[in-house]
Amino acid sequence: MGAGIAESAALHGFEVVLRSRSQGTADSMAAGLEKSLGKQVDKGKLTQEERDAALGRLSTVTDLGALAECDLVIESVVEELGVKKHLFSELDRICHEQTILATNTSTLPVVEMAMETGRPERVCGIHFFNPAPVMSLVEIVRPITASEETVSSARAFAEACDKQPVEVKDQAGFIVNALLFPYLNNAVRLLESGVASRDDIDTAMKGGCGFPMGPFALLDLVGLDTSVAILDALYEEYKDPHFSTVPLLRRMVSAELLGRKSGKGFYDYHR
Ligand SMILES: NC(=O)c1ccc[n+]([C@@H]2O[C@H](COP(=O)([O-])OP(=O)(O)OC[C@H]3O[C@@H](n4cnc5c(N)ncnc54)[C@H](O)[C@@H]3O)[C@@H](O)[C@H]2O)c1
């Protein structure tokens, strides 16, 4: 997700510093981004000059300190509250006092990240969808601590990236995942209980509901580990059985069947 957000911002004129813990990962993210821009040139959606200009606005770093002068920092690390809280306290120490600190979390309480900082009024959620350069929606998540100015700056940023922002309170799942994940979880439940096959469930939801992809293809795209983290956060918040992760999903994560990112999930992506 981090590379996709960086691509969207660089393409729309922002100077982007892409930070990863290792230079190897940062370089492979930049290579993926370059490939994605190249495909858009091939399809005629972008000129070679626009591609070159976007790449010229991007730099990769490993040092968190390189983010000190950024006006906006969007974290997109693993969906674990402890990891994100630690990162927010580090960013608060490093970044200049006007920097807005945002999270791309899918479900976690933004207020808990905000309270790790000395600037809770300048913390909000800016939630992109996967793949970020393609999907038009961005959820602007407003924790009770955020100032009006922070929320309107986040909205302006999303609009400048040519996205459609919607505003939502800081409640697990926000709008999209609160509605989407009971459906995805129930699809796994149907499969687990042998009601229908993987292919027939995906075919049914595409043909019967007009969805661009079925639930298993979508779970593979999101990542099964991220999906379990999202369901766990939803269950923690609402204690609703629809959010209680189906055992098969958890077992697949234990077996490192994570979807596209590991090469195998409900489908096989090995060539
Ligand atoms: N996958 C999706 O469809 C999707 C969509 C919207 C938002 N998100 C959100 O984006 C964020 C990232 O999701 P993703 O799917 O890109 O996950 P991912 O597993 O592909 O990537 C997570 C990144 O976090 C890094 N990381 C892991 N542990 C870390 C640590 N201790 N400190 C710093 N970095 C660490 C990993 O190296 C990796 O680069 C999550 O908050 C997720 O909820 C995901």
Ligand as a Chemical Component Dictionary entry (heavy atoms), coordinates in Angstrom:
data_LIG
# 
_chem_comp.id                   LIG 
_chem_comp.type                 NON-POLYMER 
_chem_comp.pdbx_formal_charge   0 
_chem_comp.three_letter_code    LIG 
# 
loop_
_chem_comp_atom.comp_id 
_chem_comp_atom.atom_id 
_chem_comp_atom.alt_atom_id 
_chem_comp_atom.type_symbol 
_chem_comp_atom.charge 
_chem_comp_atom.model_Cartn_x 
_chem_comp_atom.model_Cartn_y 
_chem_comp_atom.model_Cartn_z 
_chem_comp_atom.pdbx_ordinal 
LIG N1  N1  N 0  -3.884 -4.573 1.845  1  
LIG C1  C1  C 0  -4.884 -3.751 1.616  2  
LIG O1  O1  O 0  -5.749 -4.024 0.759  3  
LIG C2  C2  C 0  -4.998 -2.463 2.384  4  
LIG C3  C3  C 0  -5.910 -1.492 1.943  5  
LIG C4  C4  C 0  -6.003 -0.278 2.630  6  
LIG C5  C5  C 0  -5.214 -0.073 3.758  7  
LIG N2  N2  N 1  -4.357 -1.050 4.174  8  
LIG C6  C6  C 0  -3.553 -0.771 5.367  9  
LIG O2  O2  O 0  -2.239 -0.423 4.947  10 
LIG C7  C7  C 0  -1.296 -0.842 5.941  11 
LIG C8  C8  C 0  -0.269 -1.751 5.307  12 
LIG O3  O3  O 0  -0.950 -2.840 4.718  13 
LIG P1  P1  P 0  -0.293 -3.713 3.533  14 
LIG O4  O4  O 0  -1.376 -4.545 2.973  15 
LIG O5  O5  O -1 0.510  -2.827 2.642  16 
LIG O6  O6  O 0  0.657  -4.643 4.401  17 
LIG P2  P2  P 0  1.979  -5.430 3.969  18 
LIG O7  O7  O 0  2.048  -6.614 4.887  19 
LIG O8  O8  O 0  2.015  -5.642 2.506  20 
LIG O9  O9  O 0  3.125  -4.378 4.311  21 
LIG C9  C9  C 0  3.354  -3.972 5.647  22 
LIG C10 C10 C 0  4.678  -3.233 5.695  23 
LIG O10 O10 O 0  4.943  -2.979 7.091  24 
LIG C11 C11 C 0  6.305  -3.266 7.308  25 
LIG N3  N3  N 0  6.496  -3.612 8.719  26 
LIG C12 C12 C 0  6.223  -4.796 9.322  27 
LIG N4  N4  N 0  6.555  -4.737 10.628 28 
LIG C13 C13 C 0  7.038  -3.489 10.843 29 
LIG C14 C14 C 0  7.564  -2.823 11.977 30 
LIG N5  N5  N 0  7.643  -3.438 13.149 31 
LIG N6  N6  N 0  7.970  -1.531 11.825 32 
LIG C15 C15 C 0  7.886  -0.907 10.641 33 
LIG N7  N7  N 0  7.410  -1.493 9.511  34 
LIG C16 C16 C 0  6.987  -2.763 9.624  35 
LIG C17 C17 C 0  6.625  -4.441 6.398  36 
LIG O11 O11 O 0  8.007  -4.523 6.166  37 
LIG C18 C18 C 0  5.849  -4.056 5.141  38 
LIG O12 O12 O 0  6.630  -3.209 4.313  39 
LIG C19 C19 C 0  -2.104 -1.512 7.054  40 
LIG O13 O13 O 0  -2.389 -0.569 8.046  41 
LIG C20 C20 C 0  -3.375 -1.927 6.311  42 
LIG O14 O14 O 0  -4.477 -2.087 7.166  43 
LIG C21 C21 C 0  -4.207 -2.226 3.511  44 
# 
loop_
_chem_comp_bond.comp_id 
_chem_comp_bond.atom_id_1 
_chem_comp_bond.atom_id_2 
_chem_comp_bond.value_order 
_chem_comp_bond.pdbx_ordinal 
LIG N1  C1  SING 1  
LIG C1  O1  DOUB 2  
LIG C1  C2  SING 3  
LIG C2  C3  SING 4  
LIG C2  C21 DOUB 5  
LIG C3  C4  DOUB 6  
LIG C4  C5  SING 7  
LIG C5  N2  DOUB 8  
LIG N2  C6  SING 9  
LIG N2  C21 SING 10 
LIG C6  O2  SING 11 
LIG C6  C20 SING 12 
LIG O2  C7  SING 13 
LIG C7  C8  SING 14 
LIG C7  C19 SING 15 
LIG C8  O3  SING 16 
LIG O3  P1  SING 17 
LIG P1  O4  DOUB 18 
LIG P1  O5  SING 19 
LIG P1  O6  SING 20 
LIG O6  P2  SING 21 
LIG P2  O7  DOUB 22 
LIG P2  O8  SING 23 
LIG P2  O9  SING 24 
LIG O9  C9  SING 25 
LIG C9  C10 SING 26 
LIG C10 O10 SING 27 
LIG C10 C18 SING 28 
LIG O10 C11 SING 29 
LIG C11 N3  SING 30 
LIG C11 C17 SING 31 
LIG N3  C12 SING 32 
LIG N3  C16 SING 33 
LIG C12 N4  DOUB 34 
LIG N4  C13 SING 35 
LIG C13 C14 SING 36 
LIG C13 C16 DOUB 37 
LIG C14 N5  SING 38 
LIG C14 N6  DOUB 39 
LIG N6  C15 SING 40 
LIG C15 N7  DOUB 41 
LIG N7  C16 SING 42 
LIG C17 O11 SING 43 
LIG C17 C18 SING 44 
LIG C18 O12 SING 45 
LIG C19 O13 SING 46 
LIG C19 C20 SING 47 
LIG C20 O14 SING 48 
# 
